Amino acid sequence: MSTIRLDNVTKCFGQTKALDGVSVVFEENKIYGLLGRNGAGKSTLLNVISNRLFPTVGEVTIDGERASENDHALSKVFCMSDKNLYPDTMKVKEIFEMTKTYYPEFDMNYAQKLSHDFGLNINKKIKGLSTGYNSIYKIILALSSNAPIVFFDEPVLGLDANHRELFYKALIDKYSERPATYVISTHLIEEASDIIERVVILKEGKLILDEDTETVLAGGYAVSGSAGAVDEFCKGKQILGQDVLGGLKTAYIKGQVRRDEIPENLELSKPDLQKLFIQLTN
């Protein structure tokens, strides 16, 4: 079992609350999307769980053990972030070897295979890698660690379209072969939406949504048409948000509706995860 529980976690930096009373559970063997706008608290949340930051208030437990300064609990977590925690004079292959000392189940053969697939030269020093390949070597470390809990904080930073697709494919293949708890914090929601099983959304440090992706998508719909017709239809309904382009309007509505309930002058559609995220965080 590899379950993370946050109970009323608050993290303050001076007068700023980066996290504000967050209580959430990350269950084992599930792929989470941790979403939020810039400054919402996503990276802070991952850093608090992985003990890189200490909560001001509240508690984090991993499999029932307090995570704070607990090597046994923290050994279950691998956190990929934009920060480089290794000396930049080290070669990639040397970092693979070092990582294996901290994560005994690190799969060296798999890391070498992924390096070949991504075109990563493991004889290169970290300081010689481009932004994209800096992300790639960290992705390879995370996937090869075989840790039961893996955090990806903006994993596709600097990656081109081919490498981003390769990352998502590698993650799904790994998850199929060896299930683990994956938490993906990303701004590229549309790309990742097909693999995210549960959505956790932060807004200004507060948790505003924690639901299965299918439930989120089934819990709303969109109607489009002339502004007047849309406004008339929306009366008495819970509106998540609206887009206006000239005289045309799209309204995002919480709830469910049958197609025969939609007037002929309006078009019904299902909003995607990215659209819903934008409306929920406006």
Residue, then its C-alpha position, 0 to 999 in steps of 0.5 A: m500500500s502506498t497512500i498519501r494523506l494530507d490533513n489540514v496542511t497550511k504552508c506560509f511564506g511570510q504573510t503569504k499562504a501558499l497552501d491553505g488548509v489542504s486535506v486530500v488523499f492520494e490513493e495507491n496505483k492511480i494517476y492524478g492530475l494536480l492542476g492549478r494556475n501559476g502560484a496556486g500551490k502545486s509545487t509547494l504541495l509536492n515539496v511538502i509531501s516529499n519533505r523538501l518543505f515543512p508545513t506550517v500547520g497540519e500533517v502529511t502521512i505516507d501509509g500511516e507514518r508521519a512523513s516529516e523527517n521519516d526516511h522509511a516513509l520518504s523512501k517510497v517517494f520520488c519527486m521530479s522537479d525543475k530543480n537540479l539536485y545533482p552537481d552539474t559536473m556529473k555525467v548522466k550515467e553517474i547520476f543513474e548509479m547514484t540514484k540506485t544507491y537511494y532507490p535500490e529497485f532503480d532499473m538500470n537497464y530500463a534507464q538505458k533503454l529509455s535514454h536510447d529511445f529519447g536520444l539522451n547521451i548518458n555520457k554528457k554532463i548535466k551542465g551540457l544538456s539543453t532545457g529539454y534534455n534536462s527534463i528528459y534525464k529527470i523523467i528517466l530517473a523518475l520512471s526507472s526509480n520504481a518508487p511506489i509514489v512518483f511526482f512529476d512537476e512540469p515534466v514536459l518543460g522544454l520538450d518538443a511534441n515527439h518527446r512529449e508523446l514519448f513521455y506519455k507513452a512510456l508512463i502508460d507502459k510503465y504503469s501497465e507493467r508496474p502500477a504506482t501512484y503517479v501525480i502529474s503537475t502540468h499546465l498542458i492539461e489537454e495533452a495529459s487529460d487522456i491518462i489522468e484518472r483523478v483530478v486535484i485542483l488548487k486555487e490560491g492555495k486552497l483545494i477546490l476539486d478532488e474527483d475522478t476525471e470521468t465524474v468531472l467531465a460527466g458533471g457539466y456541459a456546454v451550450s453555444g449559440s447567440a448570446g441572447a439564446v444562451d442567456e435565456f437557456c441559462k436562467g436558473k442554472q449553475i454557470l461555471g463560466q462563459d466565453v463570448l466571441g462577437g455575438l456568439k456565446t458559450a456557457y459552461i453549466k454544472g449538471q446534466v442535461r438531455r439533448d432533447e432539452i436543448p433548444e434547436n437554436l443552441e448547440l450542445s457539447k461536452p467541455d474537455l478537462q482543460k476548458l473546465f479547469i479554466q472555468l473553475t479557476n477563473 
